[in-house]
Amino acid sequence: MEKIAFLGLGRMGRPMARRLAAAGYPLTVWNRSPGRADGLTEAAGPAEAVAGAGIVVTMLSDPDAVAEVAGQFTPALSPGALWIDMSSIGPRAVAGLRARLPEGVAMVDAPVVGSVGPAADGALGVFAGGEDADLERAEPVLAHLGRVRRCGGPGAGAALKVVVIGGIVASVTVLAEVLTVAGELGVSQEVALEVLSAGPLAGALARARSTESDFPVRLAAKDLALAGASPVLSAARQVLLADPSIAELDLSAVVGALREG
């Protein structure tokens, strides 16, 4: 089994790394803030982590974080290495990173949908984009983390993630406002929830009321920004950013914040 370097042990990254270790892969991990390795072999820095690794997996917060960390480890990548970026950074950022890869190094973009529970259970949705040969090599690793959907060439996985997460986050934000309007018009929350849950918005409503997910509002707002200047998604992003007190809470917190406001 190829040696893997896993960089980024946040909410999602740590359970994902532990799954790869449990699958038997030789694994070295690194995180910006030390102390999250949970017994896994921890490197002092990104370059040390990737030394000798055939596959490098990154799970970082945003395009700037990925670019910064990549600047530290890409010069140390071995010829023939495969970098799988599972961060949510959008296709533009993926294209920029690919353009700076050392010769002989390949890249797959494979962002995920799902929260901490699915990450621990290997039940994430994985959107993979890249060259066919690179996807073939990446898929056995990704299959330990969730259901892999091949989306097409380089950047295709990152693009689909922007589309899917945009729909989810905007729908939850709209439902939060709709429930606020229900209160203003004298419609009971019980009746509004009952009717909404019986229609086409049932899935979005279930996500809006989730008590098990852990997707911070600040990251939801970041993901919406990846879609560009779309007026509806931009408006939803402004709603998410309006209350800094919920920035680290799950997306479902926007429902309570709007109703209380």
Secondary structure, DSSP 8 states (H G I E B T S, - for coil): ---EEEE--STTHHHHHHHHHHTT--EEEE-SSSS--TTSEE-SSHHHHHTT-SEEEE--SSHHHHHHHHHHHGGG--TT-EEEE-S--HHHHHHHHHHT--TT-EEEE--EE--HHHHHHT-EEEEEES-HHHHHHHHHHHTTTEEEEEEESTTHHHHHHHHHHHHHHHHHHHHHHHHHHHHHTT--HHHHHHHHHTSTTHHHHHHHT-SS---BHHHHHHHHHTT-S-HHHHHHHHHHHT-GGGTTSBTTHHHHHHHH-
